[in-house]
Amino acid sequence: MLLPTRRALDLLSGFRRNGRLDLGVVLIERRGAAAHLTLRNTHCLNAEDDALVDGLKTAVDLTLLDDQVTVGVLRGGEMTHPEPGRFPNSCSSGKANPTVHGG
């Protein structure tokens, strides 16, 4: 098992105290014994990019380190997009996403 990230260790006392932490692209909230991790990477329609991976590493570490948490719940946040079916090409890779055609 890998060691917790430095960022998670630095944020742990605040999360234990408040039960909520906004990491930007990930929101982590303790509800009872469950840690709810909500993806909020809206500029990429919750697609995985470097910022989301870093946020998830921190959120998972906090989930595992908090004595009050016995289960983690991962969910995507609500998304809206002005043109359904189109994918943005502004994720971290800088490459345009392929066009997806329905069949």
C-alpha positions in Angstrom: 0.0 0.0 0.0 1.3 3.5 -0.8 1.7 6.1 1.8 -0.8 8.9 2.1 -0.1 12.0 0.0 1.4 15.0 1.9 -1.6 17.0 0.9 -4.0 14.5 2.6 -1.9 14.5 5.8 -1.9 18.3 5.8 -5.7 18.5 5.4 -6.6 15.6 7.7 -7.2 17.5 10.9 -9.5 20.0 9.2 -11.5 17.1 7.6 -11.8 15.3 10.9 -13.0 18.5 12.6 -15.4 19.7 9.9 -16.4 16.5 8.1 -16.3 18.4 4.8 -13.6 19.5 2.5 -13.8 21.1 -1.0 -10.8 20.1 -3.1 -12.1 21.9 -6.1 -12.7 19.0 -8.5 -13.7 16.6 -5.7 -16.0 17.4 -2.7 -15.6 15.1 0.3 -18.3 15.0 3.0 -18.6 12.7 6.0 -22.2 11.6 6.6 -22.4 9.3 9.5 -19.8 6.7 9.0 -19.7 7.2 5.2 -17.3 9.5 3.3 -19.1 10.8 0.1 -16.7 11.8 -2.6 -18.4 13.8 -5.4 -16.6 14.4 -8.7 -17.0 18.0 -9.8 -14.7 18.3 -12.8 -17.3 20.3 -14.8 -15.0 21.7 -17.5 -14.5 18.1 -18.7 -17.9 16.7 -18.0 -16.3 14.8 -15.0 -13.7 13.2 -17.3 -10.5 12.1 -15.7 -7.6 14.6 -16.0 -4.6 15.4 -13.9 -6.5 17.6 -11.5 -9.2 15.0 -10.9 -6.6 12.2 -10.3 -4.8 14.4 -7.7 -8.0 15.3 -6.0 -9.2 11.7 -5.9 -5.9 10.6 -4.4 -6.3 13.1 -1.6 -9.9 12.3 -1.0 -9.4 8.6 -0.9 -6.5 9.1 1.5 -8.7 11.2 3.8 -11.4 8.6 3.6 -8.9 5.9 4.7 -7.3 8.0 7.4 -10.4 9.2 9.1 -11.3 7.0 12.1 -15.0 7.9 11.8 -15.3 6.6 8.3 -16.0 2.9 7.6 -17.2 3.2 4.0 -16.5 5.4 1.0 -19.1 6.4 -1.7 -17.9 7.7 -5.0 -20.3 9.5 -7.3 -20.3 11.9 -10.2 -21.6 15.4 -9.6 -24.5 16.9 -11.5 -23.4 18.0 -15.0 -25.0 20.4 -17.4 -23.8 21.0 -21.0 -25.2 23.4 -23.5 -24.8 20.9 -26.4 -25.6 17.3 -25.2 -23.6 14.7 -27.1 -20.6 17.0 -27.6 -17.4 16.5 -25.7 -15.1 19.4 -24.8 -11.5 19.4 -25.8 -10.2 21.4 -22.9 -9.1 18.6 -20.6 -5.4 18.4 -19.5 -4.1 16.4 -22.4 -4.8 19.3 -24.8 -5.9 16.8 -27.4 -9.3 17.0 -29.1 -11.6 14.2 -28.0 -12.9 11.9 -30.8 -16.4 12.5 -32.1 -18.8 9.9 -30.8 -21.6 8.8 -33.1 -24.8 7.1 -32.0 -25.8 4.0 -33.8 
